Amino acid sequence: MKRIHLCLIVCLTVFIFILSGCTGGQNDSEMQSSERETVSSDIQNDKESALQIRVKTDSESIIFSLNDSSAARSLYDQLPLNLSQNNNPAQSAESSEQTNTTSTQAESTSPKAEISGTPSVPAASEETEDNMRNIEITVNGKTFSATLNDNEAARAFAKMLPLTLDMSDYSGFEKVGSLGTSLPASNQQTTTQSGDIVLYNGNQIVIFYGSNSWSYTRLGKIDDLSGWKDALGSGDVTVTFSLED
């Protein structure tokens, strides 16, 4: 009987040992799988971080994430970079003028790159555009100041000045003169008053000393109407338009 008990104890001990070994092997396998997933995640994070660059100007610094494409990797592999930024339009190789440039530098501070540059300067100033809105109209030896509207047709007209036109009287309320070219019209039905300057039919300048209702593009208006109607008279006139000094 004692031998049977002893055998049972030995068998039970061996069974417990085998069971513990299987369970431990399964836990080890799960731990290894978890570790592999953690390492894979870390590698993926490092991979995504490695494709980040920082673009830096005088006023701001922006971080961009590049996609995982061959073009993006090719760009990243070229860092650091030294670049040039043109402020003026490109010129032909035969031109003797020199294009103004600003230095741009790219430096890699792994895993990011820094790019610096200077913003371009606008080609035209607002002050110049404002000066082109003030014009003078001379007729029969008298000069009147006028202000042009802020629209495309008025700006195109200002670029044609100085300009002298022979203007015909029409219906006792306006003088009409042909430009010989068309301006960008934006016609609207309107009622004009004395001193109004409009574009008619895209290619004719009309100045009013009376009133009329028609479809015109407004160009401007006389600032002070004192003596305006008398200066225009009742017949055909020669009128000079020029930018105000």
C-alpha positions in Angstrom: 0.0 0.0 0.0 2.8 2.4 0.8 4.4 1.7 -2.6 1.1 2.6 -4.3 0.9 5.9 -2.3 4.5 6.7 -3.2 3.9 6.1 -6.8 0.8 8.3 -6.8 2.8 11.1 -5.1 5.6 10.8 -7.7 3.2 10.8 -10.6 1.3 13.8 -9.2 4.6 15.7 -8.8 5.7 15.0 -12.3 2.3 16.0 -13.7 2.4 19.3 -11.8 5.9 20.0 -13.1 4.9 19.3 -16.7 1.8 21.5 -16.4 3.9 24.3 -14.9 6.4 24.0 -17.7 3.6 24.3 -20.3 2.0 27.3 -18.7 5.4 29.0 -18.3 6.1 28.4 -21.9 2.8 30.0 -22.9 3.5 33.0 -20.8 7.0 33.4 -22.2 5.5 33.2 -25.7 2.9 35.9 -24.9 5.6 38.1 -23.4 7.8 37.7 -26.4 4.9 38.6 -28.7 4.1 41.7 -26.6 7.8 42.7 -26.7 7.9 42.3 -30.5 4.8 44.5 -30.9 6.3 47.2 -28.6 9.6 47.2 -30.6 7.6 47.3 -33.9 5.6 50.3 -32.6 8.8 52.1 -31.5 10.4 51.5 -34.9 7.3 52.9 -36.6 7.3 56.0 -34.4 11.0 56.6 -35.0 10.3 56.1 -38.8 7.5 58.7 -38.8 9.6 61.1 -36.6 12.5 60.8 -39.0 10.4 62.2 -41.8 9.6 65.5 -40.0 11.2 68.8 -41.1 11.0 72.3 -39.7 10.7 75.2 -42.2 11.8 78.5 -40.5 11.4 82.1 -41.8 12.1 85.4 -40.1 8.6 85.5 -38.5 7.7 81.8 -37.9 8.8 78.2 -37.7 6.5 75.4 -39.0 7.0 71.7 -38.6 5.9 69.5 -41.6 5.5 65.7 -41.6 6.6 64.2 -44.9 4.7 61.2 -46.3 6.4 57.8 -46.7 7.1 58.2 -50.4 10.3 57.9 -52.5 10.1 61.6 -53.4 9.8 62.6 -49.7 12.7 60.4 -48.7 14.8 61.7 -51.5 14.1 65.3 -50.3 15.0 64.3 -46.7 18.2 62.6 -47.7 19.4 65.8 -49.4 19.3 67.8 -46.1 21.0 70.1 -45.1 20.4 72.4 -48.1 21.6 75.8 -49.3 18.9 77.5 -51.4 18.3 80.8 -53.2 14.9 82.6 -53.2 14.2 85.0 -56.1 12.4 88.3 -55.3 12.1 89.3 -59.0 10.8 87.4 -62.1 13.3 85.2 -63.9 15.3 86.9 -66.6 16.9 85.4 -69.7 20.6 84.5 -69.8 21.2 87.3 -72.3 19.9 90.0 -70.0 22.5 92.2 -68.4 20.3 92.9 -65.3 20.9 91.0 -62.2 18.1 89.3 -60.2 17.9 90.2 -56.5 18.1 87.1 -54.3 18.0 86.3 -50.6 20.0 83.5 -49.0 18.1 80.5 -47.8 19.8 77.8 -45.7 18.6 74.4 -44.6 20.2 72.6 -41.7 19.5 69.1 -40.4 19.1 68.7 -36.6 18.2 65.0 -36.7 15.5 64.1 -37.2 14.4 67.6 -38.3 15.6 70.3 -40.8 15.5 74.1 -40.5 15.0 76.4 -43.5 15.2 80.2 -43.3 14.3 82.9 -45.8 13.1 86.4 -46.4 9.6 87.3 -47.7 9.3 88.9 -51.1 8.7 92.7 -51.4 5.6 93.8 -53.2 6.3 95.3 -56.7 4.1 98.4 -56.4 3.2 100.6 -53.5 -0.2 101.7 -52.4 0.9 105.3 -52.5 1.7 105.1 -56.2 -1.8 103.8 -57.0 -3.4 106.6 -54.9 -1.5 109.2 -56.9 -2.8 107.8 -60.1 -6.4 108.4 -58.9 -5.9 112.2 -58.8 -6.1 113.8 -62.3 -6.6 117.1 -64.0 -8.9 118.0 -66.8 -8.1 121.1 -68.9 -10.7 122.6 -71.3 -10.8 126.0 -72.9 -7.8 127.2 -70.8 -9.3 126.2 -67.4 -8.1 123.3 -65.3 -10.3 121.2 -63.0 -9.2 118.5 -60.5 -11.0 115.1 -60.6 -10.8 111.9 -58.6 -10.9 108.5 -60.4 -12.9 105.6 -59.1 -11.0 102.5 -57.8 -11.9 100.1 -60.5 -10.1 98.3 -63.4 -11.3 100.6 -66.1 -10.3 103.8 -64.2 -6.8 102.3 -63.5 -6.4 101.4 -67.2 -7.5 105.0 -68.2 -5.0 106.5 -65.8 -2.1 104.5 -67.4 -3.0 106.2 -70.8 -2.5 109.8 -69.4 -1.6 112.4 -70.5 -4.3 112.2 -73.2 -5.9 114.9 -75.4 -9.3 114.2 -77.0 -11.5 116.0 -79.4 -15.0 115.7 -77.8 -18.3 116.4 -79.4 -21.4 117.8 -77.7 -24.4 115.5 -77.5 -27.9 116.4 -76.6 -27.0 119.4 -74.5 -25.8 117.5 -71.4 -22.5 115.7 -72.3 -19.2 115.7 -74.3 -18.1 112.5 -76.0 -14.6 111.5 -77.2 -13.3 108.3 -78.7 -10.3 106.6 -77.1 -9.3 104.6 -80.1 -9.0 101.5 -77.9 -11.2 99.6 -75.5 -10.9 99.6 -71.7 -12.2 96.8 -69.3 -15.8 97.9 -68.9 -18.2 96.9 -66.0 -21.3 98.6 -67.2 -24.3 99.3 -64.8 -27.5 101.2 -65.4 -26.9 104.6 -63.7 -28.1 108.2 -63.6 -25.3 110.6 -64.1 -24.9 114.1 -62.8 -22.9 117.2 -63.8 -19.1 116.5 -63.3 -19.4 112.7 -63.8 -16.8 111.0 -66.0 -17.8 107.6 -67.5 -16.8 105.0 -70.1 -19.4 104.4 -72.8 -19.4 101.4 -75.1 -16.0 100.4 -73.7 -14.1 102.9 -75.9 -15.6 106.3 -75.4 -15.0 108.9 -72.7 -18.0 110.9 -71.7 -17.9 114.0 -69.4 -21.2 115.4 -68.2 -22.4 119.0 -67.6 -26.0 117.7 -67.3 -27.8 114.5 -66.4 -28.6 111.2 -68.2 -29.7 107.7 -67.4 -27.9 104.9 -69.3 -25.6 101.9 -68.9 -22.1 103.2 -68.2 -18.8 102.3 -66.4 -18.1 105.0 -63.9 -14.5 106.4 -64.1 -14.5 109.4 -61.8 -15.9 112.8 -60.9 -14.9 116.5 -61.0 -14.0 117.6 -57.4 -15.2 121.2 -57.7 -17.9 122.1 -60.3 -17.3 125.9 -60.1 -17.2 127.2 -63.7 -17.4 123.6 -65.1 -20.5 124.1 -67.3 -19.3 127.4 -68.6 -15.9 126.0 -69.5 -17.4 123.2 -71.6 -19.6 125.5 -73.5 -22.3 124.4 -76.0 -20.1 123.1 -78.9 -17.3 120.7 -79.6 -14.2 121.1 -77.3 -10.6 119.8 -77.0 -10.0 118.3 -73.6 -6.7 117.3 -72.0 -6.6 114.6 -69.2 -3.4 114.3 -67.2 -2.2 113.0 -63.8 -2.1 115.6 -61.1 1.4 116.8 -60.2 
